[in-house]
Amino acid sequence: MRLFLIRHAETVHNVAQAWAGTTDSALTNHGTLQIEHLAKHFASKSIHFDQIFASDLSRARLTATGICLQQPHQDKPMTPILTADLRERDFGSLEGIRLKPASKLDPGSGRSQNAQSDDSPHIESETMISVKQRATSFLNEHLLPLLFDHSATEANVAIVSHGIFLHVLWNRLVELFDPMDISLATGDLSRDHGPAALLSPSWSNTGFMTLLIQPRPAFQEHNTSCSRQDALLNGWTMEIIAVNSKEHLTGLHRTRGGIGSAIHDLRQKRIDQFFKR
Protein backbone atom coordinates (compact mmCIF):
# COMPACT_ATOMS: atom_id res chain seq x y z
CA MET A 1 0.00 0.00 0.00
CA ARG A 2 1.12 3.51 -0.78
CA LEU A 3 -0.18 5.83 1.91
CA PHE A 4 -0.34 9.61 1.47
CA LEU A 5 -0.71 11.80 4.57
CA ILE A 6 -1.91 15.18 3.33
CA ARG A 7 -2.52 18.45 5.16
CA HIS A 8 -5.45 20.62 4.11
CA ALA A 9 -5.08 23.79 2.02
CA GLU A 10 -4.53 27.29 3.41
CA THR A 11 -7.28 28.89 5.50
CA VAL A 12 -7.99 32.34 6.89
CA HIS A 13 -6.83 31.13 10.32
CA ASN A 14 -3.51 30.04 8.81
CA VAL A 15 -3.00 33.49 7.28
CA ALA A 16 -3.92 35.16 10.58
CA GLN A 17 -1.60 32.77 12.45
CA ALA A 18 -4.42 31.84 14.78
CA TRP A 19 -5.48 28.56 16.36
CA ALA A 20 -8.24 26.95 14.32
CA GLY A 21 -8.71 23.51 15.87
CA THR A 22 -12.28 22.36 15.33
CA THR A 23 -13.37 25.81 14.12
CA ASP A 24 -14.56 25.43 10.52
CA SER A 25 -12.00 27.86 9.11
CA ALA A 26 -12.67 28.92 5.52
CA LEU A 27 -10.23 28.40 2.67
CA THR A 28 -8.45 31.40 1.19
CA ASN A 29 -8.34 32.03 -2.55
CA HIS A 30 -4.71 30.92 -2.44
CA GLY A 31 -5.82 27.75 -0.67
CA THR A 32 -8.17 26.82 -3.52
CA LEU A 33 -5.27 27.23 -5.97
CA GLN A 34 -3.15 24.95 -3.78
CA ILE A 35 -5.84 22.27 -4.03
CA GLU A 36 -6.04 22.64 -7.80
CA HIS A 37 -2.27 22.23 -8.14
CA LEU A 38 -2.21 19.27 -5.74
CA ALA A 39 -5.04 17.46 -7.50
CA LYS A 40 -3.50 17.99 -10.93
CA HIS A 41 -0.12 16.84 -9.62
CA PHE A 42 -1.53 13.48 -8.55
CA ALA A 43 -3.38 13.12 -11.85
CA SER A 44 -0.26 13.99 -13.88
CA LYS A 45 1.76 11.40 -11.98
CA SER A 46 -0.96 8.77 -12.61
CA ILE A 47 -1.49 8.39 -8.87
CA HIS A 48 -4.99 6.94 -8.77
CA PHE A 49 -6.45 6.63 -5.31
CA ASP A 50 -8.50 3.63 -4.23
CA GLN A 51 -9.67 5.35 -1.03
CA ILE A 52 -9.49 8.92 0.23
CA PHE A 53 -10.24 9.54 3.90
CA ALA A 54 -10.69 13.07 5.25
CA SER A 55 -11.57 15.05 8.33
CA ASP A 56 -15.15 16.26 8.14
CA LEU A 57 -14.05 19.87 8.75
CA SER A 58 -14.54 21.87 5.54
CA ARG A 59 -10.87 22.73 4.93
CA ALA A 60 -9.96 19.04 4.80
CA ARG A 61 -13.17 17.95 3.11
CA LEU A 62 -12.76 20.48 0.28
CA THR A 63 -9.10 19.55 -0.15
CA ALA A 64 -10.05 15.88 -0.46
CA THR A 65 -12.95 16.69 -2.78
CA GLY A 66 -10.65 18.65 -5.07
CA ILE A 67 -8.35 15.61 -5.31
CA CYS A 68 -11.30 13.33 -6.04
CA LEU A 69 -12.56 15.52 -8.87
CA GLN A 70 -9.28 15.14 -10.76
CA GLN A 71 -9.24 11.36 -10.38
CA PRO A 72 -10.30 9.20 -13.34
CA HIS A 73 -13.91 8.02 -13.17
CA GLN A 74 -16.60 6.55 -15.39
CA ASP A 75 -20.03 7.54 -14.11
CA LYS A 76 -19.40 9.99 -11.29
CA PRO A 77 -16.41 11.36 -9.35
CA MET A 78 -15.21 9.48 -6.30
CA THR A 79 -16.01 11.05 -2.95
CA PRO A 80 -13.91 11.12 0.22
CA ILE A 81 -14.84 9.08 3.27
CA LEU A 82 -15.37 11.65 6.02
CA THR A 83 -14.77 10.98 9.70
CA ALA A 84 -14.60 13.15 12.81
CA ASP A 85 -11.74 10.97 14.04
CA LEU A 86 -9.44 12.87 11.65
CA ARG A 87 -10.36 16.32 13.01
CA GLU A 88 -7.73 18.68 14.38
CA ARG A 89 -7.24 18.92 18.11
CA ASP A 90 -9.92 21.02 19.80
CA PHE A 91 -8.14 24.00 21.37
CA GLY A 92 -11.10 25.19 23.41
CA SER A 93 -10.84 28.85 24.39
CA LEU A 94 -7.64 29.20 22.36
CA GLU A 95 -9.46 28.87 19.06
CA GLY A 96 -9.36 32.07 17.06
CA ILE A 97 -6.50 33.43 19.19
CA ARG A 98 -3.22 34.33 17.50
CA LEU A 99 -0.41 31.84 18.08
CA LYS A 100 1.92 32.96 20.85
CA PRO A 101 5.40 31.77 21.77
CA ALA A 102 5.29 29.11 24.49
CA SER A 103 6.87 31.52 26.98
CA LYS A 104 3.86 33.80 26.66
CA LEU A 105 1.34 31.09 27.47
CA ASP A 106 -0.11 30.59 30.90
CA PRO A 107 1.45 27.22 31.84
CA GLY A 108 -1.50 26.39 34.05
CA SER A 109 -4.22 26.74 31.45
CA GLY A 110 -2.21 26.52 28.23
CA ARG A 111 -3.77 29.72 26.89
CA SER A 112 -2.49 33.18 26.15
CA GLN A 113 -2.43 35.36 29.25
CA ASN A 114 -4.21 38.12 27.36
CA ALA A 115 -6.41 35.91 25.19
CA GLN A 116 -9.63 36.52 27.10
CA SER A 117 -11.05 38.84 29.68
CA ASP A 118 -11.36 37.45 33.20
CA ASP A 119 -15.14 37.12 32.91
CA SER A 120 -15.00 35.07 29.68
CA PRO A 121 -15.83 31.40 30.13
CA HIS A 122 -12.83 29.13 29.76
CA ILE A 123 -13.21 26.02 27.61
CA GLU A 124 -10.57 23.36 28.16
CA SER A 125 -8.53 22.13 25.21
CA GLU A 126 -8.84 18.53 24.11
CA THR A 127 -6.22 16.42 25.85
CA MET A 128 -3.48 14.79 23.81
CA ILE A 129 -4.68 11.47 25.22
CA SER A 130 -8.00 12.07 23.49
CA VAL A 131 -6.28 13.00 20.21
CA LYS A 132 -4.19 9.81 20.38
CA GLN A 133 -7.33 7.78 21.03
CA ARG A 134 -8.97 9.22 17.91
CA ALA A 135 -5.86 8.40 15.87
CA THR A 136 -5.90 4.82 17.16
CA SER A 137 -9.62 4.55 16.44
CA PHE A 138 -9.07 5.62 12.84
CA LEU A 139 -6.25 3.12 12.37
CA ASN A 140 -8.26 0.27 13.88
CA GLU A 141 -11.55 1.01 12.12
CA HIS A 142 -10.36 2.18 8.71
CA LEU A 143 -6.71 1.81 7.78
CA LEU A 144 -5.70 -1.54 9.29
CA PRO A 145 -8.69 -3.48 7.87
CA LEU A 146 -7.81 -2.06 4.46
CA LEU A 147 -4.15 -2.95 4.93
CA PHE A 148 -4.98 -6.54 5.91
CA ASP A 149 -7.29 -6.92 2.91
CA HIS A 150 -5.19 -8.97 0.50
CA SER A 151 -6.86 -7.33 -2.50
CA ALA A 152 -5.78 -3.87 -1.27
CA THR A 153 -2.06 -4.54 -0.84
CA GLU A 154 -1.29 -2.51 -3.98
CA ALA A 155 -3.78 0.24 -3.16
CA ASN A 156 -3.11 3.99 -3.08
CA VAL A 157 -4.75 5.52 -0.01
CA ALA A 158 -4.88 9.20 0.99
CA ILE A 159 -5.62 10.68 4.39
CA VAL A 160 -6.42 14.41 4.39
CA SER A 161 -6.27 15.95 7.84
CA HIS A 162 -4.58 18.65 9.93
CA GLY A 163 -1.02 19.45 10.98
CA ILE A 164 -1.08 18.46 14.65
CA PHE A 165 -3.35 15.47 14.12
CA LEU A 166 -1.22 14.13 11.27
CA HIS A 167 1.83 14.24 13.54
CA VAL A 168 -0.05 12.24 16.19
CA LEU A 169 -1.34 9.80 13.57
CA TRP A 170 2.22 9.31 12.29
CA ASN A 171 3.48 8.53 15.79
CA ARG A 172 0.68 6.00 16.38
CA LEU A 173 1.45 4.39 13.04
CA VAL A 174 5.15 4.11 13.89
CA GLU A 175 4.26 2.31 17.13
CA LEU A 176 2.66 -0.51 15.12
CA PHE A 177 6.01 -1.48 13.56
CA ASP A 178 9.26 -2.91 14.77
CA PRO A 179 11.61 0.12 14.55
CA MET A 180 14.02 -1.94 12.46
CA ASP A 181 11.31 -2.33 9.81
CA ILE A 182 10.98 1.43 9.22
CA SER A 183 13.36 2.92 6.67
CA LEU A 184 14.02 6.12 4.77
CA ALA A 185 14.21 6.24 0.99
CA THR A 186 17.64 6.88 -0.48
CA GLY A 187 18.69 10.36 -1.51
CA ASP A 188 18.46 13.71 0.27
CA LEU A 189 15.62 12.46 2.47
CA SER A 190 17.94 10.05 4.25
CA ARG A 191 20.47 12.65 5.36
CA ASP A 192 20.72 14.02 8.90
CA HIS A 193 17.41 12.53 10.10
CA GLY A 194 18.81 9.74 12.26
CA PRO A 195 16.79 6.53 12.71
CA ALA A 196 13.68 6.53 10.53
CA ALA A 197 11.45 5.55 13.46
CA LEU A 198 12.45 8.79 15.25
CA LEU A 199 11.52 11.06 12.35
CA SER A 200 9.40 14.02 13.46
CA PRO A 201 7.67 15.28 10.30
CA SER A 202 5.74 18.49 9.76
CA TRP A 203 3.31 19.54 7.04
CA SER A 204 2.83 22.73 5.03
CA ASN A 205 -0.59 23.50 3.56
CA THR A 206 -1.23 20.70 0.99
CA GLY A 207 2.19 19.24 1.78
CA PHE A 208 2.10 15.45 1.85
CA MET A 209 4.06 12.51 3.22
CA THR A 210 4.33 9.34 1.15
CA LEU A 211 4.76 5.93 2.78
CA LEU A 212 5.14 2.47 1.28
CA ILE A 213 3.76 -0.22 3.60
CA GLN A 214 4.14 -3.87 2.61
CA PRO A 215 4.78 -7.33 4.03
CA ARG A 216 8.39 -8.46 4.28
CA PRO A 217 9.49 -11.10 1.77
CA ALA A 218 8.54 -14.59 2.93
CA PHE A 219 12.14 -15.60 3.55
CA GLN A 220 12.42 -12.90 6.23
CA GLU A 221 9.25 -13.74 8.13
CA HIS A 222 11.01 -16.18 10.47
CA ASN A 223 13.80 -13.79 11.43
CA THR A 224 13.77 -13.67 15.26
CA SER A 225 16.12 -10.69 15.62
CA CYS A 226 13.28 -8.13 15.76
CA SER A 227 13.62 -5.62 18.59
CA ARG A 228 9.84 -5.56 19.18
CA GLN A 229 8.09 -8.89 18.92
CA ASP A 230 4.85 -7.31 20.16
CA ALA A 231 4.51 -4.94 17.17
CA LEU A 232 1.09 -5.37 15.56
CA LEU A 233 2.61 -5.06 12.09
CA ASN A 234 5.53 -7.35 12.86
CA GLY A 235 6.45 -8.84 9.50
CA TRP A 236 5.60 -5.60 7.67
CA THR A 237 7.90 -2.83 6.53
CA MET A 238 7.30 0.90 6.12
CA GLU A 239 9.49 2.97 3.81
CA ILE A 240 9.30 6.76 4.00
CA ILE A 241 9.35 7.96 0.39
CA ALA A 242 8.73 11.69 0.90
CA VAL A 243 8.17 14.13 3.76
CA ASN A 244 6.18 17.35 3.31
CA SER A 245 6.35 17.09 -0.48
CA LYS A 246 5.54 20.45 -2.09
CA GLU A 247 6.59 19.89 -5.67
CA HIS A 248 3.07 20.71 -6.83
CA LEU A 249 3.37 24.25 -5.43
CA THR A 250 6.39 25.15 -7.59
CA GLY A 251 5.58 28.31 -9.53
CA LEU A 252 2.41 29.04 -7.55
CA HIS A 253 2.45 32.61 -6.24
CA ARG A 254 -0.04 34.37 -4.01
CA THR A 255 -2.28 36.84 -5.83
CA ARG A 256 -1.33 40.37 -4.78
CA GLY A 257 -3.49 43.07 -3.34
CA GLY A 258 -4.75 40.87 -0.52
CA ILE A 259 -6.88 38.80 -2.90
CA GLY A 260 -4.87 35.63 -2.38
CA SER A 261 -5.25 35.77 1.41
CA ALA A 262 -8.95 36.67 1.29
CA ILE A 263 -11.65 34.15 2.06
CA HIS A 264 -12.73 32.11 -0.94
CA ASP A 265 -16.43 32.70 -1.57
CA LEU A 266 -17.99 29.39 -2.58
CA ARG A 267 -21.18 31.21 -3.56
CA GLN A 268 -19.35 32.77 -6.48
CA LYS A 269 -17.65 29.60 -7.65
CA ARG A 270 -18.57 26.15 -6.49
CA ILE A 271 -15.66 23.87 -5.67
CA ASP A 272 -16.58 21.45 -8.49
CA GLN A 273 -16.60 24.32 -11.01
CA PHE A 274 -13.24 25.52 -9.70
CA PHE A 275 -11.63 22.16 -10.42
CA LYS A 276 -13.46 21.51 -13.68
CA ARG A 277 -11.04 20.14 -16.24
N, C-alpha and C positions, 0 to 999 in steps of 0.2 A: 504494500500500500504506500502510495505517496500522499503524505499529509501536509496540507498548507494551513498554517496558522496566520490569519490575516487580521490586521487592525482596521477598524472603520475609517472612513474618510474624514476630512477636517470639518469641525463644527464651530459654531460661534463661541462656545465655551473654550475651545482650544485656542482660538484667536485671542480671546480675552484673558487667557492663562488663568482660568477659573476651574474649580472642581465641578465636574458634571455628575459623575456617579450614575444614579438611576434617573436623573433629570433627563427628559427627552430632548436633548440639545439638538437644534436644527443644523443641517448642513449649510456650509457656505457655498457661494458660487464656485470658488476654487475647489471645494470638496467634491462637487459634482463632476468637475473636470478630472480630478484624481480617479474617480470611479470609472469614468469613461476610458481613461488611459490604462487602468488596471485590467478592465474587462477585455479590452482589445489586445492587451499584451498576452493574456492567457490564450485568447483565440488565435493569435498569430503564431504562438508556440505550439499550437495543436494540443493544448492541455484541456482535455475534456473531462469535466467533473461528473462523477457518478452520484455523489451526494454533496450538498452544501448545507451546513448547519450555521445558524446565526442567532445571536442575541435578538430578543424581540424588541429592543429599543430601536427607534427609527434610524439612527445613524448607522447601526450595524445591518439592520434589515434592508435599507436602501442600498448599502454597499453590496450586500449579497445579491439583491435583486438585479443590480446593474451587471454583475458578473453573469448571472443566469441568462439575461437577455442577449448576451453575446455568445452563448453556448449553442452548438448545433442542435436543432430540434426538427421534428416532423410536423406534428399537429399544433402544439403549443409550447411556449417556453417552459423550461423547468423552473420550479419555485424552491426557495430555501426552506429548510425545516427550522422553524423558530422555537426557541426554548428560553425560558426565564433563567435557567441554570447558567447561561452564558452571559448574563448581565454583568455590568461593571459593579464594583463594590459600592454599596450605599454609604455615602459619606455623611448622612444625617444633616445636621445644621451647617456643615461646611459647604454644602452644595451651593454653587453660585458665588462662592467667595474666592477671591483671587488667591492663587497659590502663594504661600509664604515660605521663606527658608525655615528649616526645622527649628532653628534657634528662636524664631519668633512665634512658635506655637506654644500654647499652654500645655505643658507636659501632662497635666492631670486630665484634661478633657480632650486633648488632641486637636483643638481648634484655635484659630487665630485669636489673640487676646482682644483685638478690636473688631472681631467679625460681627458681633451682635451687641445690642444694648443689654444691660443687666436684666431687663424685664422681658426679653425675648425668650420664648420656650426653647430649651435645648433638646435636640433630638440626637441620640447616640448614633455613632457610626456603626455599620455592620462590622462584626468582629472578623478577624482573619480566619478564625476557626470556621465560621459560617461560610466564608468564601471558599475555603479549601473543601468543605463538605459539598458545596455546589459543583466544584470541579470534579470531585470524585463521583458524584451522582451522574454527571454528564458522561464521564468515561465508562461507568458501569452500565448505564442505560442505553447509550448510543454508540460510542466509538468501539468499545471492546467487542460487543456482539458482531459488529460489522467486520472487525479485524479477524475474528475467529470463524467468520463465514468463508469457507474455502473458495466460493465463487467470487469473493471480493478481494482476494489477495493482491490482484493487480489494479485495484481501484484507485482513482484519484479522489480524495476527499478534502474539502475546504471547511475550515471553521472560522467564521467572521465574528470577532468579539472586540474586546477593549484592552487597553494597554496593561493595566494592573492585573486584570483577570487572566489574560493570556500568559503572563509571567507565572501566576499561580498554577494554571493548567499545565504549563511546561514542567514545573517542578513536580507536580503530581504524576505526570507521565514518566518522568525520569525515574521516580521511585518504583515503577513497575518493572524496571530492567535491572539486570546485573550491571554494575558500572562498567565492567570490562566489555560489555556488549554494545556500548554507546561510543560512536566514533565521529570524527570530523572529516569532511571531504578534503581531498588534497587541494593544494593551492593556498591563496592568501588567507582563506578562512581558517586554516589550521595553525596559523602563526600566533604566538603570544597569548593563546587562550587557556593553556594548561589542559588538564583532563577534560574530555568532552562532557562528562557527567556533571562537572562543576560550572559549565557555561551559564552565564546570567544574561540572557538576551533582553533586548528592548525593541520596541516597535515605533516607527514613525507612522503618520497617517497613511493608510493603504500599504505600508510596508508589510512584507510577509516572510515567514520562516518556512523552509521546505525540509521535510523529513522523509526518509525512506525507511519503512518498518517492514521487516520480513523475517521468516523463520531462518535459523541457521541451516546450512547444508546438513544433510542427514548424518554424514560422517562425524560431525562435531557434536551431535546431540548427546553423546555419552561421555563427553568431557567432564570430569568431576572437579576441575580446578576453579570453578566459578567462585567468586568471592561472596555471592549472595544466593544461596540455594532456595531462599524463600521468595525470590522475585516472581511475581505473577507471570511475567513474560519471559521467564527463564527458558532459553532455547530460541529466543527471538533477538534480532539485532536492530538497532536504530542508528542510521547514519544521518548526520546533520549536513544537508546539501547547501543551504543558504540561510543567512540570518539577516533579518530586516532588509530584504531585497527591495531596491527602489529603482531598478532599471527602467521601469515603465514611466517614471516621472522625469526622465531625462528630456530636457527641452521644454518642459512645462513651466511656464512663468505665471505668477499671479497678475491678474488684470489690475491695472493701476487705477488710481482715483477712488480707492476704497471699494470698488465694485467686487473685486475678488474675495474680499473678507466679509462682504455683506451676506445676509441670510439669503439662501436660495428659496425663491417663492415657487412652490410646487403648483400654485394656482395658475401661474403663467405658462408653465411648461411641465407636463407630467413626466415622471421619471422614465416611463417607457418611451415617450417621444424623444426625450433627451438622448437616449441610447439607441435610437432607431438607426439601423444600418442603412 
